Amino acid sequence: MKSLVLRGLSKTFFDPYAGAHVVAVREVTLTVNQGEFISVVGPSGCGKTTLLNLIAGFLPPSSGEILLNDRPVSGPGPERGVVFQSFALFPWKTVLENVAFGPRMRGLPRAECERIAREYVGLAGLAEAAERYPNELSGGMQQRVGVARALANNPEVLLMDEPFASVDAQTRMTLQEELTRIWQERRPTIIFITHDVSEAVFLANRVVVMSKGSLLAQLDVALPRPRVWDRLIEDAAFKALSAQVLQLVRAA
């Protein structure tokens, strides 16, 4: 079942320093099926984040169209949740209150908001931290709150823009494992932007490689799940696919 369809999607910006227009995304056509996990990789400046911002509705396309379950995307909406690199939590709200924010904005009864929030706080492994504030949490825990808050709003698509880039390597591996576990349990449609080739392969069902605003290649990831680093880090198929993606990125 198709969830997200991009057709001939392009975005052009005017660069005042160069005095010319710059094409950030060029004629991208892509179909993402419901419940699929897509990673998007490519060198800096290849258009990954611009593509995500177009899908999120933060930017209007210069040409082409975006359809979500056959509905045109024309701006931001709750059916597309976004998790940023910065934690972007409300510092004056507890973990539970942060996660309950989306359901409250949808006008759900208070008891239902709390039930949903506790469900996703538990799913993210944060039940014991439910009444704590963001400044009392580690960076990894704060990013888990961000993921739980986005999922609690029941989005049709979860858009993630390098969400683990600002945490240390060990925490990042743990978050990657946690995200794959959550995806297996709930099967949201996820589009994950990253510079890290190993992260892209570890997480996704399909890796999309971008180059100069265009789609360069798409590679299916048939590695078994659940995925944990202790098993995959020396796996021959994982190494071979990561090397293939890296070669494409270096050539982009």
Sequence and secondary structure as in RCSB ss.txt:
>XXXX:A:sequence
MKSLVLRGLSKTFFDPYAGAHVVAVREVTLTVNQGEFISVVGPSGCGKTTLLNLIAGFLPPSSGEILLNDRPVSG
PGPERGVVFQSFALFPWKTVLENVAFGPRMRGLPRAECERIAREYVGLAGLAEAAERYPNELSGGMQQRVGVARA
LANNPEVLLMDEPFASVDAQTRMTLQEELTRIWQERRPTIIFITHDVSEAVFLANRVVVMSKGSLLAQLDVALPR
PRVWDRLIEDAAFKALSAQVLQLVRAA
>XXXX:A:secstr
 EEEEEEEEEEEEEETTTTEEEEEEEEEEEEEETT EEEEE STTSSHHHHHHHHHTSS  SEEEEEETTEE  S
  TTEEEE SS    TTS HHHHHHHHHHHTT  HHHHHHHHHHHHHHTT GGGTT  GGGS HHHHHHHHHHHH
HHT  SEEEEESTTTTS HHHHHHHHHHHHHHHHHH  EEEEE S HHHHHHH SEEEEEETTEEEEEEE    S
S  HHHHTT HHHHHHHHHHHHHHHH 
